[in-house]
């Protein structure tokens, strides 16, 4: 949704799924080089597996595989770090 206070509205919106694979990085680069134009908006989407919960007692809930989930979350938070340089070059497209 466009910001009400902004005088600029994106002309098109692109959604690119991302993960830590080289194919994902190539897809993002391809989108920026081939489809992206000034004024467009790009949304990056990363999906992680759903967390399963198990009830340990009537008063507490613990995530099953909590350590594994914490690792997935940490990895997802740093997923785009290697791609940060791409976004600084978007203005040149």
DRENPA-3360 file (N, C-alpha, C; in nm, 2 decimals, always signed):
BEGIN
1 = XXXXXXXX = +0.08/-0.12/+0.00/+0.00/+0.00/+0.00/+0.09/+0.12/+0.00 ~ +0.06/+0.22/-0.08/+0.14/+0.34/-0.09/+0.12/+0.43/+0.03 ~ +0.23/+0.50/+0.07/+0.22/+0.59/+0.18/+0.14/+0.71/+0.15 ~ +0.05/+0.75/+0.23/-0.04/+0.86/+0.20/+0.03/+0.99/+0.19 ~ +0.15/+1.00/+0.26/+0.22/+1.13/+0.26/+0.32/+1.13/+0.14 ~ +0.33/+1.03/+0.07/+0.43/+1.02/-0.04/+0.37/+1.07/-0.17 ~ +0.46/+1.15/-0.24/+0.41/+1.19/-0.38/+0.45/+1.09/-0.48 ~ +0.51/+0.98/-0.44/+0.56/+0.88/-0.54/+0.48/+0.75/-0.51;
9 = XXXXXXXX = +0.42/+0.70/-0.62/+0.35/+0.57/-0.61/+0.42/+0.47/-0.70 ~ +0.46/+0.36/-0.65/+0.53/+0.26/-0.74/+0.44/+0.22/-0.86 ~ +0.50/+0.21/-0.98/+0.42/+0.17/-1.09/+0.39/+0.02/-1.10 ~ +0.48/-0.06/-1.05/+0.47/-0.20/-1.05/+0.53/-0.26/-0.92 ~ +0.48/-0.37/-0.88/+0.53/-0.44/-0.76/+0.58/-0.58/-0.80 ~ +0.70/-0.62/-0.76/+0.75/-0.75/-0.79/+0.77/-0.82/-0.66 ~ +0.74/-0.95/-0.66/+0.76/-1.04/-0.54/+0.87/-1.14/-0.58 ~ +0.98/-1.15/-0.50/+1.08/-1.25/-0.53/+1.10/-1.34/-0.41;
17 = XXXXXXXX = +1.08/-1.47/-0.43/+1.11/-1.56/-0.31/+1.26/-1.57/-0.30 ~ +1.31/-1.57/-0.17/+1.46/-1.58/-0.15/+1.49/-1.69/-0.05 ~ +1.60/-1.75/-0.06/+1.65/-1.84/+0.04/+1.81/-1.83/+0.02 ~ +1.88/-1.92/+0.08/+2.03/-1.91/+0.08/+2.09/-1.98/-0.04 ~ +2.02/-2.01/-0.15/+2.07/-2.08/-0.26/+2.12/-1.98/-0.37 ~ +2.22/-2.03/-0.45/+2.27/-1.94/-0.56/+2.16/-1.91/-0.66 ~ +2.07/-2.01/-0.68/+1.96/-1.99/-0.77/+1.87/-1.87/-0.72 ~ +1.85/-1.86/-0.60/+1.77/-1.75/-0.54/+1.84/-1.61/-0.57;
25 = XXXXXXXX = +1.97/-1.61/-0.55/+2.04/-1.49/-0.57/+2.03/-1.45/-0.72 ~ +2.05/-1.55/-0.81/+2.04/-1.52/-0.95/+1.90/-1.47/-0.99 ~ +1.79/-1.53/-0.93/+1.66/-1.48/-0.96/+1.64/-1.34/-0.92 ~ +1.69/-1.30/-0.80/+1.68/-1.16/-0.76/+1.76/-1.07/-0.85 ~ +1.88/-1.11/-0.89/+1.96/-1.02/-0.98/+1.89/-1.01/-1.12 ~ +1.83/-1.12/-1.16/+1.76/-1.12/-1.29/+1.64/-1.03/-1.28 ~ +1.57/-1.03/-1.17/+1.45/-0.94/-1.16/+1.50/-0.80/-1.16 ~ +1.60/-0.77/-1.09/+1.65/-0.63/-1.09/+1.70/-0.58/-1.22;
33 = XXXXXXXX = +1.77/-0.67/-1.29/+1.83/-0.63/-1.42/+1.73/-0.63/-1.53 ~ +1.63/-0.72/-1.53/+1.54/-0.74/-1.64/+1.41/-0.67/-1.63 ~ +1.35/-0.68/-1.51/+1.21/-0.63/-1.49/+1.20/-0.50/-1.42 ~ +1.29/-0.48/-1.32/+1.28/-0.36/-1.24/+1.31/-0.23/-1.31 ~ +1.22/-0.13/-1.29/+1.23/+0.00/-1.35/+1.22/+0.10/-1.23 ~ +1.27/+0.22/-1.25/+1.26/+0.32/-1.15/+1.11/+0.34/-1.11 ~ +1.09/+0.35/-0.98/+0.95/+0.36/-0.93/+0.89/+0.23/-0.89 ~ +0.94/+0.12/-0.94/+0.89/-0.01/-0.90/+0.92/-0.04/-0.75;
41 = XXXXXXXX = +0.85/-0.14/-0.70/+0.87/-0.18/-0.56/+0.90/-0.33/-0.57 ~ +1.00/-0.38/-0.50/+1.04/-0.52/-0.49/+1.02/-0.57/-0.35 ~ +0.94/-0.68/-0.33/+0.92/-0.74/-0.20/+1.00/-0.87/-0.21 ~ +1.08/-0.90/-0.11/+1.15/-1.02/-0.09/+1.08/-1.11/+0.01 ~ +1.05/-1.24/-0.02/+0.97/-1.32/+0.06/+1.06/-1.45/+0.10 ~ +1.07/-1.47/+0.23/+1.14/-1.59/+0.27/+1.05/-1.67/+0.37 ~ +1.03/-1.79/+0.34/+0.93/-1.87/+0.42/+1.01/-1.98/+0.50 ~ +0.98/-1.99/+0.63/+1.04/-2.09/+0.71/+0.94/-2.19/+0.75;
49 = XXXXXXXX = +0.98/-2.31/+0.78/+0.89/-2.42/+0.82/+0.81/-2.38/+0.95 ~ +0.68/-2.42/+0.95/+0.60/-2.39/+1.07/+0.65/-2.46/+1.19 ~ +0.64/-2.39/+1.30/+0.69/-2.45/+1.43/+0.58/-2.53/+1.49 ~ +0.61/-2.65/+1.53/+0.52/-2.74/+1.60/+0.53/-2.72/+1.75 ~ +0.42/-2.71/+1.82/+0.42/-2.70/+1.96/+0.37/-2.82/+2.03 ~ +0.43/-2.85/+2.14/+0.37/-2.96/+2.22/+0.35/-2.91/+2.36 ~ +0.24/-2.96/+2.42/+0.20/-2.91/+2.56/+0.27/-3.00/+2.66 ~ +0.35/-2.93/+2.74/+0.43/-3.01/+2.84/+0.35/-3.02/+2.97;
57 = XXXXXXXX = +0.27/-2.92/+3.00/+0.18/-2.92/+3.12/+0.06/-2.82/+3.09 ~ -0.04/-2.83/+3.17/-0.15/-2.74/+3.14/-0.11/-2.59/+3.14 ~ +0.00/-2.56/+3.20/+0.04/-2.42/+3.22/+0.15/-2.37/+3.14 ~ +0.21/-2.46/+3.06/+0.33/-2.41/+2.98/+0.33/-2.48/+2.84 ~ +0.37/-2.41/+2.74/+0.39/-2.46/+2.61/+0.53/-2.44/+2.57 ~ +0.60/-2.55/+2.52/+0.73/-2.54/+2.47/+0.74/-2.58/+2.32 ~ +0.81/-2.51/+2.24/+0.82/-2.55/+2.10/+0.90/-2.68/+2.09 ~ +0.84/-2.77/+2.01/+0.91/-2.89/+1.98/+1.03/-2.86/+1.89;
65 = XXXXXXXX = +1.15/-2.91/+1.92/+1.26/-2.87/+1.84/+1.30/-2.72/+1.85 ~ +1.29/-2.67/+1.96/+1.31/-2.52/+1.98/+1.45/-2.48/+1.94 ~ +1.55/-2.56/+1.96/+1.69/-2.52/+1.92/+1.70/-2.51/+1.77 ~ +1.64/-2.61/+1.70/+1.64/-2.61/+1.56/+1.57/-2.49/+1.50 ~ +1.46/-2.46/+1.56/+1.38/-2.34/+1.52/+1.46/-2.21/+1.54 ~ +1.53/-2.20/+1.65/+1.61/-2.08/+1.68/+1.72/-2.07/+1.57 ~ +1.78/-2.18/+1.53/+1.88/-2.18/+1.43/+1.82/-2.13/+1.30 ~ +1.70/-2.18/+1.26/+1.64/-2.14/+1.14/+1.61/-1.99/+1.14;
73 = XXXXXXXX = +1.56/-1.94/+1.25/+1.53/-1.79/+1.26/+1.66/-1.71/+1.25 ~ +1.77/-1.75/+1.32/+1.89/-1.68/+1.31/+1.94/-1.68/+1.16 ~ +1.93/-1.79/+1.09/+1.98/-1.80/+0.96/+1.89/-1.71/+0.87 ~ +1.76/-1.71/+0.89/+1.67/-1.62/+0.81/+1.70/-1.48/+0.83 ~ +1.74/-1.44/+0.95/+1.77/-1.30/+0.98/+1.89/-1.25/+0.90 ~ +1.98/-1.34/+0.88/+2.11/-1.30/+0.81/+2.11/-1.34/+0.66 ~ +2.00/-1.39/+0.61/+1.98/-1.44/+0.48/+2.02/-1.34/+0.37 ~ +1.98/-1.21/+0.39/+2.00/-1.11/+0.29/+2.13/-1.04/+0.30;
81 = XXXXXXXX = +2.21/-1.06/+0.40/+2.34/-0.99/+0.42/+2.43/-1.00/+0.30 ~ +2.45/-1.12/+0.24/+2.53/-1.13/+0.12/+2.48/-1.05/+0.00 ~ +2.35/-1.02/+0.00/+2.28/-0.96/-0.11/+2.27/-0.80/-0.09 ~ +2.32/-0.75/+0.02/+2.31/-0.61/+0.05/+2.37/-0.52/-0.06 ~ +2.47/-0.56/-0.12/+2.54/-0.48/-0.22/+2.45/-0.47/-0.35 ~ +2.36/-0.56/-0.37/+2.27/-0.55/-0.48/+2.17/-0.43/-0.47 ~ +2.13/-0.40/-0.35/+2.03/-0.30/-0.32/+2.10/-0.16/-0.34 ~ +2.23/-0.15/-0.31/+2.29/-0.02/-0.33/+2.31/+0.01/-0.48;
89 = XXXXX = +2.30/-0.09/-0.57/+2.31/-0.06/-0.71/+2.18/-0.05/-0.78 ~ +2.07/-0.06/-0.71/+1.93/-0.06/-0.77/+1.92/+0.08/-0.84 ~ +1.97/+0.18/-0.79/+1.95/+0.32/-0.85/+2.01/+0.32/-0.98 ~ +2.11/+0.24/-1.02/+2.17/+0.24/-1.15/+2.09/+0.17/-1.25 ~ +1.99/+0.09/-1.21/+1.91/+0.02/-1.31/+1.81/+0.11/-1.38;
% end
